[in-house]
Amino acid sequence: MYFLASFVMRGRLHAYVVAAVGNAVPFISPATVGLVSLRKGVLEGSLVSLWGLLPLIVAYYYGSSDNFLSLLSAVNLLNVLFVTYILSFRGDWGTTLFYLVFSSFILMSGILLLFKGDFTSLVIRISEAFKNVSQSGNISIEAPSERTISALMLWTLALNTFIGVIIARWWQALLYNPGGFGEEFQGLKIKKIPAVIIVLSFLVFSVLFSDYSLWAQLILFPMLISGIALLHWIVRDRNLGKGVLFVSYFALVFFTPFVAAIFVFLGTLDCFVNLRDKLSYQS
């Protein structure tokens, strides 16, 4: 990854090539846009994002299917550009995550409104795929609803944006501040006032829009990441080894609701009682 990041930063042409070709590999194109934006500013990042958008635009207009997914990838690049600008401007991960959730909501709502036909086609293809599996396997599998699919697309946008920005920040540290990214991420914590706003927003959204519970859960995304950052800090502080992180991420992937709730609780608790100080005092 060091060599790829170094190649991107050699000049505009190198960054343009990686941004355009990187669409074939998950997260490479968003990370390239993020790295250039973090290091050289949002204007340079915008120029690189245009080359990343070019193959996606071609795929959208001339591809035979998956138009909505091409559109989602394009919006992801724009979201990465915005989030890296916030991170550079504020220098605070807590605020950055807050804006990441906000921008993901706005962008997803916008493309669902403006490109309703493409989304409907995606829903139809998914429903047909579930129907074919049910018929071939002689089992009954209910296809996800349109509302559920829209929530999954929202989470896909937010997660892809976050991972793209994380990789970009990691690349930046590899090149210009070795070891700095680990310390930065382990120190990630949401401040009290944003934490209160996040929790209250989640409660209000859940009550007013009870049918959109999966959308509402994204509001807690900053608390989830804060809890994961706390875990990384504990592993380093107590010298627990990377095996703990591997098991934790494995559990998060395969037992998502339960484990994610634990991380959200820990992240929220850390905002108000500062678990790091208490655990440091005990050690």
C-alpha positions as CSV (number, residue, x, y, z in Angstrom):
1,M,0.0,0.0,0.0
2,Y,2.9,2.3,0.7
3,F,4.1,2.0,-2.9
4,L,0.6,2.7,-4.3
5,A,0.2,5.8,-2.1
6,S,3.6,7.0,-3.1
7,F,2.7,6.5,-6.8
8,V,-0.5,8.5,-6.3
9,M,1.4,11.4,-4.8
10,R,4.1,11.6,-7.6
11,G,1.9,13.9,-9.6
12,R,-1.5,14.7,-11.1
13,L,-1.2,12.2,-13.9
14,H,-0.4,9.3,-11.5
15,A,-3.4,10.2,-9.3
16,Y,-5.7,10.5,-12.4
17,V,-4.7,7.1,-13.6
18,V,-5.2,5.4,-10.2
19,A,-8.5,7.2,-9.6
20,A,-9.9,6.0,-13.0
21,V,-8.5,2.5,-13.0
22,G,-9.0,2.1,-9.3
23,N,-12.8,1.7,-9.8
24,A,-12.0,-1.9,-10.7
25,V,-10.7,-2.6,-7.1
26,P,-12.8,-1.8,-4.0
27,F,-11.9,1.4,-2.2
28,I,-8.9,2.3,-4.3
29,S,-10.5,5.1,-6.2
30,P,-12.2,6.7,-3.2
31,A,-8.9,6.4,-1.2
32,T,-7.0,8.1,-4.0
33,V,-9.4,11.0,-4.0
34,G,-9.2,11.2,-0.2
35,L,-5.5,11.1,-0.1
36,V,-5.0,13.9,-2.6
37,S,-7.7,16.0,-0.9
38,L,-6.2,15.5,2.5
39,R,-2.6,16.4,1.3
40,K,-3.1,18.9,-1.4
41,G,-6.6,20.4,-0.7
42,V,-10.1,19.9,-1.9
43,L,-9.5,21.6,-5.3
44,E,-6.9,19.0,-6.3
45,G,-9.1,16.3,-4.8
46,S,-11.9,17.5,-7.0
47,L,-9.8,17.3,-10.2
48,V,-8.8,13.7,-9.3
49,S,-12.4,12.8,-8.5
50,L,-13.5,13.9,-12.0
51,W,-11.2,11.2,-13.5
52,G,-12.6,8.7,-11.0
53,L,-16.1,9.6,-12.0
54,L,-15.4,9.3,-15.7
55,P,-15.6,5.5,-16.0
56,L,-18.6,5.4,-13.7
57,I,-20.5,7.9,-15.9
58,V,-19.7,5.7,-18.9
59,A,-20.9,2.6,-17.1
60,Y,-24.1,4.4,-16.1
61,Y,-25.0,5.5,-19.6
62,Y,-23.7,2.6,-21.6
63,G,-23.8,-0.3,-19.1
64,S,-26.5,-3.0,-19.6
65,S,-27.4,-3.2,-15.9
66,D,-26.6,-2.1,-12.4
67,N,-27.0,1.6,-13.2
68,F,-28.0,2.4,-9.7
69,L,-24.8,0.8,-8.3
70,S,-22.7,2.8,-10.7
71,L,-24.5,5.9,-9.5
72,L,-23.9,4.9,-5.9
73,S,-20.2,4.5,-6.6
74,A,-20.1,8.0,-8.1
75,V,-21.9,9.5,-5.2
76,N,-19.4,7.7,-2.9
77,L,-16.5,9.6,-4.5
78,L,-18.3,12.9,-3.9
79,N,-19.0,12.0,-0.3
80,V,-15.3,11.1,0.3
81,L,-14.3,14.4,-1.2
82,F,-16.7,16.2,1.2
83,V,-15.7,14.2,4.3
84,T,-12.0,14.6,3.7
85,Y,-12.6,18.3,3.4
86,I,-14.3,18.3,6.8
87,L,-11.5,16.2,8.3
88,S,-8.8,18.6,7.0
89,F,-10.8,21.7,8.0
90,R,-11.8,20.6,11.5
91,G,-9.1,18.0,12.3
92,D,-11.5,16.1,14.5
93,W,-12.8,12.6,13.7
94,G,-15.9,13.0,15.9
95,T,-17.1,16.1,13.9
96,T,-16.1,14.3,10.7
97,L,-18.2,11.3,11.5
98,F,-21.2,13.5,12.4
99,Y,-21.0,15.2,8.9
100,L,-20.4,11.8,7.2
101,V,-23.8,10.5,8.5
102,F,-25.5,13.8,7.5
103,S,-24.1,13.9,4.0
104,S,-24.9,10.2,3.5
105,F,-28.5,10.9,4.4
106,I,-28.7,13.9,2.1
107,L,-27.0,12.2,-0.9
108,M,-29.0,8.9,-0.6
109,S,-32.3,10.8,-0.3
110,G,-31.3,12.9,-3.3
111,I,-30.5,10.0,-5.7
112,L,-33.5,8.0,-4.6
113,L,-35.6,11.0,-5.5
114,L,-33.9,11.9,-8.7
115,F,-33.1,8.4,-10.0
116,K,-36.2,6.5,-8.8
117,G,-36.4,4.5,-12.0
118,D,-32.9,3.1,-11.6
119,F,-33.6,2.2,-8.0
120,T,-36.8,0.5,-8.9
121,S,-34.9,-1.6,-11.6
122,L,-32.4,-2.7,-8.9
123,V,-35.3,-3.7,-6.6
124,I,-36.9,-5.7,-9.4
125,R,-33.6,-7.5,-10.2
126,I,-33.1,-8.4,-6.5
127,S,-36.7,-9.7,-6.2
128,E,-36.3,-11.8,-9.3
129,A,-33.0,-13.2,-7.9
130,F,-34.7,-14.2,-4.7
131,K,-37.6,-15.7,-6.6
132,N,-35.2,-17.8,-8.8
133,V,-33.4,-19.1,-5.7
134,S,-36.7,-20.0,-4.1
135,Q,-37.9,-21.9,-7.2
136,S,-34.6,-23.7,-7.8
137,G,-34.2,-24.7,-4.2
138,N,-37.9,-25.4,-3.6
139,I,-37.8,-23.2,-0.5
140,S,-39.6,-20.1,0.4
141,I,-37.3,-17.0,0.7
142,E,-39.0,-13.6,1.0
143,A,-37.3,-10.9,-1.0
144,P,-36.3,-7.7,1.0
145,S,-38.7,-4.8,0.7
146,E,-37.9,-1.6,-1.2
147,R,-37.5,0.2,2.1
148,T,-35.0,-2.4,3.3
149,I,-33.0,-2.2,0.1
150,S,-32.8,1.6,0.3
151,A,-31.5,1.3,3.9
152,L,-28.8,-1.2,2.7
153,M,-27.8,1.2,0.0
154,L,-27.6,4.0,2.6
155,W,-25.3,1.9,4.8
156,T,-23.3,0.9,1.8
157,L,-22.7,4.5,0.9
158,A,-21.7,5.4,4.5
159,L,-19.4,2.4,5.1
160,N,-17.7,2.8,1.7
161,T,-17.1,6.5,2.4
162,F,-15.8,5.8,5.8
163,I,-13.4,3.0,4.6
164,G,-12.2,5.2,1.8
165,V,-11.4,8.1,4.1
166,I,-9.8,5.7,6.6
167,I,-7.5,4.2,3.9
168,A,-6.7,7.8,2.7
169,R,-5.7,8.9,6.2
170,W,-3.7,5.7,6.6
171,W,-1.9,6.3,3.4
172,Q,-1.2,9.9,4.4
173,A,0.4,8.6,7.7
174,L,2.4,6.0,5.9
175,L,4.0,8.7,3.7
176,Y,4.3,11.6,6.0
177,N,3.8,10.5,9.6
178,P,4.6,6.8,10.1
179,G,2.7,5.4,13.1
180,G,0.6,8.5,13.5
181,F,-2.7,7.0,12.1
182,G,-2.8,4.3,14.8
183,E,-2.5,6.9,17.6
184,E,-5.1,9.2,15.9
185,F,-7.7,6.4,15.5
186,Q,-7.2,5.1,19.0
187,G,-7.8,8.6,20.4
188,L,-11.1,9.0,18.5
189,K,-13.9,9.9,20.8
190,I,-17.2,11.8,20.3
191,K,-17.5,15.0,22.4
192,K,-20.4,15.3,24.9
193,I,-22.6,17.8,23.0
194,P,-22.4,16.0,19.6
195,A,-23.1,12.7,21.5
196,V,-26.2,14.1,23.0
197,I,-27.4,15.4,19.6
198,I,-26.7,12.0,18.0
199,V,-28.6,10.0,20.7
200,L,-31.6,12.4,20.7
201,S,-31.7,12.5,16.9
202,F,-31.8,8.7,16.9
203,L,-34.6,8.6,19.4
204,V,-36.7,11.2,17.6
205,F,-36.1,9.7,14.2
206,S,-37.0,6.2,15.5
207,V,-40.3,7.5,16.9
208,L,-41.4,9.7,14.0
209,F,-40.3,7.3,11.3
210,S,-40.6,3.9,12.9
211,D,-40.8,2.2,9.5
212,Y,-37.3,3.4,8.7
213,S,-35.5,1.8,11.7
214,L,-32.5,0.8,9.5
215,W,-32.1,4.4,8.4
216,A,-32.3,5.6,12.0
217,Q,-29.6,3.2,13.1
218,L,-27.1,5.0,10.9
219,I,-27.4,8.0,13.1
220,L,-25.5,6.0,15.8
221,F,-22.6,5.3,13.4
222,P,-20.3,7.8,15.1
223,M,-20.9,6.0,18.4
224,L,-20.1,2.6,16.8
225,I,-16.8,3.9,15.5
226,S,-16.0,5.5,18.8
227,G,-16.6,2.1,20.5
228,I,-14.3,0.4,18.0
229,A,-11.6,3.0,18.5
230,L,-11.9,2.4,22.3
231,L,-11.3,-1.3,21.7
232,H,-8.1,-0.5,19.7
233,W,-6.9,1.7,22.5
234,I,-7.6,-1.0,25.1
235,V,-5.7,-3.6,23.0
236,R,-2.7,-1.3,22.8
237,D,-2.8,-0.1,26.4
238,R,-3.1,-3.7,27.8
239,N,-0.9,-5.4,25.2
240,L,-3.7,-7.9,24.4
241,G,-2.5,-8.7,20.9
242,K,-4.1,-8.5,17.5
243,G,-6.0,-11.7,18.1
244,V,-8.5,-9.8,20.2
245,L,-9.1,-7.4,17.3
246,F,-9.5,-10.3,14.8
247,V,-12.1,-12.0,17.0
248,S,-13.9,-8.7,17.7
249,Y,-14.2,-7.9,14.0
250,F,-15.2,-11.5,13.2
251,A,-18.0,-11.2,15.7
252,L,-19.0,-7.8,14.4
253,V,-19.4,-9.2,10.9
254,F,-21.2,-12.4,11.7
255,F,-23.2,-11.3,14.8
256,T,-23.7,-7.7,13.7
257,P,-26.8,-6.4,15.7
258,F,-25.6,-7.7,19.1
259,V,-21.9,-6.8,18.8
260,A,-22.6,-3.5,17.1
261,A,-24.9,-2.6,20.0
262,I,-22.1,-3.3,22.5
263,F,-19.7,-1.1,20.6
264,V,-22.3,1.7,20.4
265,F,-22.9,1.4,24.2
266,L,-19.2,1.5,24.9
267,G,-18.7,4.5,22.6
268,T,-21.5,6.4,24.2
269,L,-20.4,5.6,27.7
270,D,-16.8,6.7,26.9
271,C,-18.2,10.1,25.8
272,F,-19.6,10.8,29.2
273,V,-17.4,9.0,31.7
274,N,-14.1,8.9,29.8
275,L,-13.3,5.2,30.1
276,R,-9.8,5.7,28.8
277,D,-8.8,7.7,31.9
278,K,-10.5,5.3,34.3
279,L,-8.8,2.3,32.7
280,S,-5.4,4.0,32.6
281,Y,-5.8,4.8,36.3
282,Q,-6.6,1.2,37.1
283,S,-3.5,-0.1,35.2
